[in-house]
């Protein structure tokens, strides 16, 4: 199966028809992480992350690590705010 996100010099192209609902997809484009998922109502949700630490960690990780990287970052930020 193809990956539902294609990146080239012109931008990011999404293929929602091959996305599984509630699964997080990502790509790196111009030093940003693009996160995309299709919810149970088939609405696309897209997020752009510019935080350098996250971009560097996700860029150098395997696909399986992305969720754990995001979760640990969120937890770390929560602790900073307490």
C-alpha positions as CSV (number, residue, x, y, z in Angstrom):
1,X,0.0,0.0,0.0
2,X,1.2,3.5,-0.8
3,X,1.8,6.0,1.9
4,X,-1.0,8.6,1.9
5,X,1.3,11.6,2.0
6,X,3.7,12.6,-0.8
7,X,6.3,15.3,-0.5
8,X,8.1,17.1,-3.3
9,X,9.5,20.5,-4.0
10,X,6.0,21.9,-4.7
11,X,4.5,20.9,-1.4
12,X,2.6,18.1,0.3
13,X,0.0,16.0,-1.4
14,X,-2.5,14.0,0.6
15,X,-4.4,10.9,-0.5
16,X,-7.2,10.6,2.1
17,X,-8.9,7.8,0.2
18,X,-6.1,5.4,1.4
19,X,-5.9,6.7,5.0
20,X,-7.1,4.5,7.8
21,X,-9.4,6.4,10.2
22,X,-7.8,7.5,13.5
23,X,-4.2,6.6,12.3
24,X,-1.6,9.3,12.6
25,X,0.5,10.0,9.4
26,X,3.4,12.3,9.2
27,X,6.0,13.8,6.9
28,X,8.8,16.4,7.0
29,X,8.5,19.4,4.7
30,X,10.7,22.5,4.8
31,X,11.9,21.9,8.4
32,X,8.4,21.3,9.7
33,X,6.6,18.1,10.7
34,X,3.2,17.7,9.1
35,X,0.8,15.5,11.1
36,X,-2.4,14.2,9.4
37,X,-5.2,11.9,10.4
38,X,-8.7,11.2,9.2
39,X,-11.2,10.9,12.0
40,X,-14.1,8.5,12.3
41,X,-16.3,11.0,10.4
42,X,-13.8,11.1,7.5
43,X,-12.7,14.7,8.3
44,X,-9.0,15.4,7.8
45,X,-7.1,16.9,10.6
46,X,-3.8,18.5,9.8
47,X,-1.2,20.0,12.2
48,X,2.1,21.7,11.5
49,X,5.0,21.5,14.0
50,X,7.9,23.9,13.8
51,X,9.5,23.1,17.2
52,X,13.1,22.4,16.2
53,X,13.7,19.7,18.9
54,X,10.7,17.7,17.7
55,X,11.5,18.2,14.0
56,X,15.0,16.9,14.5
57,X,13.9,13.9,16.6
58,X,11.1,12.8,14.3
59,X,13.2,13.4,11.2
60,X,15.9,11.0,12.5
61,X,13.5,8.4,13.9
62,X,11.7,5.4,12.4
63,X,8.0,5.7,11.7
64,X,7.1,3.6,14.8
65,X,8.8,6.1,17.1
66,X,6.8,9.2,16.1
67,X,3.9,8.6,18.6
68,X,6.2,7.9,21.5
69,X,8.3,11.0,20.6
70,X,5.2,13.2,20.6
71,X,3.9,11.7,23.8
72,X,7.2,12.2,25.7
73,X,7.4,15.8,24.4
74,X,3.8,16.5,25.6
75,X,4.6,15.0,29.0
76,X,7.8,17.0,29.3
77,X,5.9,20.3,28.4
78,X,3.2,19.5,31.0
79,X,5.8,19.1,33.7
80,X,7.4,22.4,32.8
81,X,4.0,24.2,33.3
82,X,3.4,22.7,36.7
